[in-house]
């Protein structure tokens, strides 16, 4: 099969690395890709949202299947674009159509979906400029902290958790009236704060059946001890010690099955990944949010633990025969540590030459997140630069390998958190 993978981050490098191992793969193209994906297939300098250029590439390279990595092209309707085109409509796209992508693209839509189908989640209300006074009143009815979410996509920055009611009201006003998050904040969801510990559960579905993939926990804050600004993710661990088989069974019965059944009842033909952000509240799962794709950097610990042929599973999604496919998960533990550019998640410089990659030990997998090739050198090209994934019998063993590898890679103003997984090391002792 000829496969086109859309995206350019660590998630896409992990996908490319896994797809390159498939016995079903003939050629892999990545658009636009990065310096790491170039080692797994052929990078093509096309934006993941340039649908017309993607159409030409699919036609030119005789593509048999398209895997969409990031959320933006899904929310903008790439799957619908394919179905509406006489040339493309027979080419399977792994990723939901625009209606299914609303699970991520609209917080209000996803909350309505959860309430409609009895899926446990925090109570909430949505507000616009016409109902902003009611929003102030709703804040007064809640106990802190207060959770404010921009309804639309805001590049992972549209969620505020605030302890002061007056500041919460000011931020509600900033979001709705002052366009703090642009049009994404025209509608704001305010919800009660869920107390517990967070994790991510990933599901692959063909619209009828599903496979539950490994769960993971990621680390969002830039600083050690979960301090400082939120980022796109500084590391991840899979499996998660507080999500045992009994807990995942609850997740399946109370969340996964009702989600898949709810999509069918609502007439949404959803084929692709569902990323369910959960809170474990004293042993009971509650949904924080849905995403319509795999997470990053969670993909970098989830995909390496899948022993089955990924392309075979994706073909099962395309043909709605996923129930006939095997999804074998490694019992080994995986950790990933993200190396970032100095200054991230605020302003940072690009084009820093990377050294040390040629001396990496085989103890770790190096997934490129924000890199490019310049005069045959690998240079930084983003805030998150690498995700270093390692296996071990314990979190300590796995993460120590990742730290060792991280130390052997060098570029100006390199930074990583040296406490990834530390909070979980003594969880069951």
Order of alpha helices (4+ residues) and beta strands (2+ residues): beta-alpha-beta-beta-alpha-beta-alpha-alpha-beta-alpha-alpha-beta-alpha-beta-beta-alpha-beta-beta-beta-beta-beta-beta-beta-alpha-alpha-beta-beta-alpha-alpha-beta-beta-beta-beta-beta-alpha
